[in-house]
Amino acid sequence: MAANTGQKGPDDHWLSMRQEDVLEPELPIIDAHHHLWVRGGYTYLMPEFADDLASGHNILATVYAECHSMYRKDGPAEQRSIGETEFVRGQAAMSASGGFGPARACDVMFGNVDLTLGQAVGPILADHVEASGGRFRGVRISTGWHEDSRVGNVAQEPRSLLDPRVNDAVSVLKNLGISLDCWLYHTQLDEVAQLADRHPELTIILNHVGSPILGGPYRGKSDQVFRAWKAAVQSVSERQNVFVKLGAMPIRLSDYQGDRTLPPCSEEVAAAWRPWMDTCIEAFGPSRAMYESNFPVQKRWCSYQVCWNAFKRISAGASPSEKTDLFSGAAARAYRMTIDQ
């Protein structure tokens, strides 16, 4: 999608070729979804993230999203993901020192727990909460699956979100007041609706606007995908315990005919994302919709500065209270955060 796809990590020089004035620089923001990792020779930890946080936007705090980072090498398989929680606590401590700027990075987090363990997840969740120093707010389950081999499957089998063992584990989450992030494809959104109906007291956060598939068997069929996705999103939004994250969308598809030598500006990003995000905001309402950077994944295609400028362009016509919800309030409620604005 961008000129730097051959790099091990984002090309910071390429991204630096697009500098913008920050729109609404005082608007308080909680970045509801980002990662930190060392992967494939590319490092994105607190120092690198701090450079992006210093782009001029008023980032108050961030939510760390699990990404299989820094798992324990040894020990029982079901406990190895606690290593990621321990790692996040250390990165949060670095941020809390004040040496990396005013934002409270990794203020809270959601991690990975094998939900097929059913009721047995209780002690493991307690270990995560303790290891996090109180930052552990939720678990993410990634169940993306499609029958077409051209779509990259995350799950090993279809409809794993509705596995009876997962249902038992979700009951434990609900009883502990822990939320559930769901990442799956738009063709599976009915599964989120079913889960929400079974557990109306569970806070569910739908990742990445429901991840519409725009490649593989759907390449060149974006209008068809949009119609199916919109109907599914509107159905899910009727469940009042479900929030949605706005981000992680393509900017330049394979048929893009413009200049690829420069990274996209925020006007281009906003134009590409607006139909999807406006639909989500209209369906869920600002009180249950939150913007996410999805960095450093999104950094392959645009800078942190441009990303948040694009979000601000999309919501330029929103009221002050609606902007508060979209940029910080919904995230604070979903992840039970206390933020001084």
C-alpha positions as CSV (number, residue, x, y, z in Angstrom):
1,M,0.0,0.0,0.0
2,A,3.0,2.3,0.4
3,A,6.4,2.9,-0.9
4,N,8.2,1.2,2.0
5,T,6.7,-2.3,1.9
6,G,10.1,-3.9,1.5
7,Q,11.4,-2.5,4.8
8,K,11.7,-4.5,8.1
9,G,9.8,-1.7,9.7
10,P,8.3,1.6,8.8
11,D,10.4,4.0,6.9
12,D,10.7,7.0,9.2
13,H,12.4,9.1,6.5
14,W,9.6,8.5,4.1
15,L,7.0,9.4,6.7
16,S,8.9,12.6,7.6
17,M,8.4,13.8,4.1
18,R,4.8,14.7,5.1
19,Q,4.7,17.3,7.9
20,E,1.4,19.0,8.9
21,D,0.2,21.6,11.3
22,V,-1.6,19.8,14.2
23,L,-5.3,20.3,14.1
24,E,-7.0,21.1,17.4
25,P,-3.8,20.6,19.4
26,E,-5.5,21.0,22.8
27,L,-8.1,18.2,22.2
28,P,-7.5,15.5,24.8
29,I,-6.8,12.1,23.4
30,I,-6.6,8.5,24.7
31,D,-5.0,6.3,22.0
32,A,-7.2,3.3,22.5
33,H,-5.0,0.7,20.7
34,H,-1.3,0.4,20.0
35,H,1.5,-2.2,20.3
36,L,5.1,-2.3,21.4
37,W,7.5,-4.9,20.1
38,V,10.9,-6.1,18.8
39,R,10.0,-8.0,15.6
40,G,11.8,-9.0,12.4
41,G,14.7,-6.7,13.2
42,Y,12.4,-3.7,13.9
43,T,12.2,-2.2,17.3
44,Y,9.2,-0.2,18.6
45,L,9.4,0.3,22.3
46,M,8.9,3.2,24.7
47,P,11.6,5.4,23.2
48,E,10.3,5.0,19.6
49,F,6.7,5.4,20.7
50,A,7.5,8.5,22.7
51,D,8.8,10.1,19.5
52,D,5.5,9.6,17.9
53,L,3.5,10.7,21.0
54,A,5.5,14.0,20.7
55,S,4.1,14.7,17.3
56,G,2.0,17.7,18.6
57,H,-1.3,16.0,19.5
58,N,-2.5,16.1,23.2
59,I,-2.1,12.4,24.0
60,L,-3.2,12.0,27.7
61,A,-2.8,8.2,27.9
62,T,-2.7,5.1,25.8
63,V,-4.1,1.5,25.9
64,Y,-1.7,-1.3,25.1
65,A,-3.1,-4.0,22.8
66,E,-1.8,-7.5,23.1
67,C,0.4,-8.6,20.2
68,H,2.3,-11.7,21.5
69,S,5.2,-9.5,22.5
70,M,7.8,-10.7,25.0
71,Y,6.1,-14.0,26.0
72,R,8.0,-16.1,28.5
73,K,10.3,-18.6,26.9
74,D,9.7,-21.4,29.4
75,G,7.0,-22.6,31.7
76,P,3.4,-23.9,31.2
77,A,2.1,-22.8,27.8
78,E,-1.0,-21.2,29.3
79,Q,1.1,-18.9,31.4
80,R,3.7,-17.7,28.9
81,S,1.6,-14.7,27.8
82,I,2.1,-13.3,31.4
83,G,5.5,-12.3,30.1
84,E,3.8,-9.7,27.8
85,T,1.9,-8.3,30.8
86,E,5.2,-8.0,32.8
87,F,6.8,-6.3,29.8
88,V,4.0,-3.8,29.5
89,R,4.3,-3.0,33.2
90,G,8.0,-2.1,32.6
91,Q,7.2,0.1,29.6
92,A,4.5,1.9,31.6
93,A,7.0,2.5,34.4
94,M,9.4,4.1,31.9
95,S,6.6,6.4,30.8
96,A,5.5,7.2,34.4
97,S,9.1,8.4,35.1
98,G,8.3,11.5,33.0
99,G,11.4,11.0,31.0
100,F,9.4,10.2,27.8
101,G,6.9,13.1,27.8
102,P,3.7,13.8,29.6
103,A,1.5,11.1,28.1
104,R,0.7,8.1,30.3
105,A,1.7,5.4,27.8
106,C,0.5,1.9,28.5
107,D,-1.7,3.3,31.3
108,V,-3.9,0.3,30.9
109,M,-3.7,-2.8,28.7
110,F,-5.5,-5.9,27.4
111,G,-3.7,-9.1,27.1
112,N,-3.9,-12.6,25.7
113,V,-5.3,-15.6,27.6
114,D,-6.3,-18.9,26.1
115,L,-10.1,-18.8,26.4
116,T,-10.5,-22.4,25.3
117,L,-9.4,-23.2,28.9
118,G,-13.0,-22.4,29.9
119,Q,-13.5,-21.9,33.7
120,A,-9.8,-22.6,34.3
121,V,-8.9,-19.1,33.1
122,G,-9.7,-17.6,36.5
123,P,-6.3,-18.1,38.2
124,I,-4.5,-17.1,35.0
125,L,-6.4,-13.9,34.8
126,A,-5.6,-13.2,38.5
127,D,-1.9,-13.7,37.6
128,H,-2.2,-11.2,34.8
129,V,-3.8,-8.6,37.0
130,E,-1.1,-9.0,39.6
131,A,1.7,-8.9,37.0
132,S,0.3,-5.7,35.4
133,G,0.4,-3.7,38.6
134,G,-3.3,-3.1,38.2
135,R,-3.2,-2.1,34.5
136,F,-4.8,-5.3,33.2
137,R,-8.3,-4.4,31.9
138,G,-9.2,-7.0,29.3
139,V,-8.4,-9.9,27.1
140,R,-8.4,-10.0,23.3
141,I,-9.6,-13.0,21.3
142,S,-8.6,-13.1,17.6
143,T,-10.9,-15.3,15.6
144,G,-10.5,-14.1,12.1
145,W,-11.4,-17.0,9.7
146,H,-12.6,-17.2,6.1
147,E,-13.1,-20.2,3.9
148,D,-11.1,-18.7,1.0
149,S,-7.4,-19.5,1.3
150,R,-6.6,-16.0,-0.1
151,V,-7.7,-14.5,3.3
152,G,-5.1,-14.8,6.0
153,N,-6.8,-16.8,8.8
154,V,-5.9,-16.0,12.4
155,A,-8.1,-18.7,13.9
156,Q,-7.7,-22.4,13.2
157,E,-11.4,-23.1,12.6
158,P,-14.6,-21.2,11.9
159,R,-16.9,-19.7,14.6
160,S,-14.4,-20.2,17.4
161,L,-15.8,-17.1,19.1
162,L,-18.9,-19.2,19.9
163,D,-16.9,-22.3,21.1
164,P,-18.7,-23.5,24.4
165,R,-15.3,-23.4,26.1
166,V,-14.9,-19.7,25.2
167,N,-18.4,-19.1,26.4
168,D,-17.5,-20.5,29.8
169,A,-14.3,-18.4,29.9
170,V,-16.2,-15.3,29.0
171,S,-18.5,-15.9,32.0
172,V,-15.4,-15.7,34.2
173,L,-14.3,-12.4,32.5
174,K,-17.7,-11.0,33.1
175,N,-17.7,-11.9,36.8
176,L,-14.3,-10.4,37.2
177,G,-15.3,-7.1,35.5
178,I,-12.7,-7.8,32.7
179,S,-13.6,-6.7,29.1
180,L,-13.2,-8.6,25.9
181,D,-11.7,-7.2,22.7
182,C,-12.7,-9.0,19.6
183,W,-10.8,-9.1,16.3
184,L,-12.4,-10.9,13.4
185,Y,-13.6,-10.2,9.9
186,H,-16.7,-8.5,8.7
187,T,-18.1,-11.8,7.5
188,Q,-18.2,-12.9,11.1
189,L,-19.9,-10.0,12.8
190,D,-23.0,-12.0,13.6
191,E,-20.8,-14.0,16.1
192,V,-20.1,-10.8,18.0
193,A,-23.9,-10.1,18.2
194,Q,-24.6,-13.6,19.4
195,L,-21.9,-13.4,22.1
196,A,-23.2,-10.0,23.2
197,D,-26.7,-11.4,23.5
198,R,-25.4,-14.3,25.7
199,H,-23.4,-12.0,27.9
200,P,-25.2,-8.6,28.0
201,E,-23.2,-7.5,31.1
202,L,-19.9,-8.1,29.4
203,T,-18.1,-5.1,27.9
204,I,-17.1,-6.1,24.3
205,I,-14.8,-3.9,22.2
206,L,-14.9,-4.6,18.5
207,N,-11.5,-3.9,16.9
208,H,-10.7,-2.1,13.7
209,V,-14.3,-1.2,12.6
210,G,-15.0,-4.9,12.2
211,S,-12.1,-5.5,9.8
212,P,-13.8,-5.5,6.3
213,I,-12.0,-7.8,3.9
214,L,-11.0,-5.7,0.8
215,G,-8.5,-8.1,-0.7
216,G,-8.5,-11.7,-1.8
217,P,-11.9,-12.8,-3.0
218,Y,-13.3,-9.3,-2.4
219,R,-10.7,-7.4,-4.4
220,G,-12.4,-4.8,-6.6
221,K,-15.7,-5.4,-4.7
222,S,-15.5,-2.7,-2.1
223,D,-19.0,-1.4,-2.7
224,Q,-20.4,-4.9,-2.2
225,V,-18.3,-5.3,1.0
226,F,-19.4,-2.0,2.3
227,R,-23.1,-2.8,2.0
228,A,-22.7,-6.2,3.8
229,W,-20.4,-4.7,6.4
230,K,-22.7,-1.8,7.1
231,A,-25.7,-4.0,7.7
232,A,-23.7,-6.2,10.0
233,V,-22.2,-3.3,11.9
234,Q,-25.7,-1.7,12.4
235,S,-26.9,-5.1,13.8
236,V,-24.0,-5.4,16.3
237,S,-24.4,-1.8,17.4
238,E,-27.9,-2.6,18.7
239,R,-26.2,-4.4,21.6
240,Q,-25.5,-1.7,24.1
241,N,-22.6,-3.5,25.7
242,V,-20.5,-3.4,22.5
243,F,-18.0,-0.6,21.7
244,V,-16.2,-0.1,18.4
245,K,-12.7,1.0,17.6
246,L,-12.1,3.4,14.7
247,G,-8.9,2.8,12.9
248,A,-6.6,0.2,11.1
249,M,-8.2,0.8,7.7
250,P,-6.4,0.8,4.3
251,I,-5.6,4.1,2.8
252,R,-4.3,3.2,-0.7
253,L,-5.7,0.1,-2.3
254,S,-3.9,-1.8,-5.1
255,D,-5.8,0.2,-7.8
256,Y,-4.6,3.6,-6.4
257,Q,-3.4,5.7,-9.3
258,G,-1.9,8.7,-7.4
259,D,1.6,9.6,-6.4
260,R,3.2,6.9,-4.2
261,T,6.5,8.6,-3.7
262,L,5.0,10.7,-0.9
263,P,3.1,9.4,2.2
264,P,-0.6,10.3,2.3
265,C,-1.7,13.6,3.9
266,S,-4.5,13.7,6.4
267,E,-7.0,14.8,3.8
268,E,-6.3,11.7,1.8
269,V,-6.5,9.5,4.9
270,A,-9.7,11.0,6.0
271,A,-11.3,10.6,2.6
272,A,-10.4,6.9,2.5
273,W,-11.7,6.3,6.1
274,R,-14.6,8.6,6.4
275,P,-17.4,6.3,5.0
276,W,-16.4,3.5,7.3
277,M,-15.9,5.5,10.4
278,D,-19.0,7.8,9.9
279,T,-21.1,4.6,9.6
280,C,-19.7,3.3,12.9
281,I,-20.2,6.6,14.7
282,E,-23.7,6.9,13.4
283,A,-24.5,3.3,14.4
284,F,-22.8,3.1,17.8
285,G,-23.0,6.8,18.7
286,P,-19.9,8.7,19.9
287,S,-20.3,7.3,23.5
288,R,-19.4,3.8,22.2
289,A,-16.9,4.7,19.5
290,M,-13.2,5.4,20.0
291,Y,-10.3,6.3,17.8
292,E,-7.2,4.1,17.7
293,S,-3.8,4.6,16.1
294,N,-2.9,0.9,15.8
295,F,0.7,1.9,15.8
296,P,3.2,0.7,14.8
297,V,1.2,-1.3,12.2
298,Q,-0.4,1.8,10.8
299,K,3.0,3.5,10.7
300,R,3.7,1.5,7.5
301,W,1.3,3.8,5.7
302,C,1.1,7.2,7.6
303,S,2.7,9.1,10.5
304,Y,1.2,9.4,13.9
305,Q,0.7,13.1,13.3
306,V,-1.2,12.5,10.1
307,C,-3.3,9.7,11.6
308,W,-4.7,11.8,14.3
309,N,-5.2,14.8,12.0
310,A,-7.2,12.5,9.8
311,F,-9.4,11.5,12.7
312,K,-9.9,15.1,13.6
313,R,-10.9,15.9,10.0
314,I,-13.5,13.1,10.1
315,S,-15.0,14.5,13.3
316,A,-14.7,18.2,12.4
317,G,-18.4,18.7,12.5
318,A,-19.0,16.9,15.8
319,S,-20.0,18.8,18.9
320,P,-17.5,19.3,21.8
321,S,-19.1,16.6,23.9
322,E,-19.1,14.2,20.9
323,K,-15.4,14.9,20.3
324,T,-14.7,14.2,24.0
325,D,-16.3,10.8,23.6
326,L,-14.7,9.9,20.4
327,F,-11.2,10.9,21.4
328,S,-11.1,10.0,25.1
329,G,-14.4,9.4,26.8
330,A,-15.5,6.1,25.2
331,A,-12.0,4.6,25.7
332,A,-12.0,5.7,29.3
333,R,-15.3,4.1,30.0
334,A,-14.6,0.9,28.1
335,Y,-11.3,0.3,29.9
336,R,-12.2,1.9,33.2
337,M,-9.6,4.6,33.1
338,T,-9.4,7.7,35.3
339,I,-7.9,10.6,33.3
340,D,-7.4,14.2,34.4
341,Q,-8.2,16.5,31.5
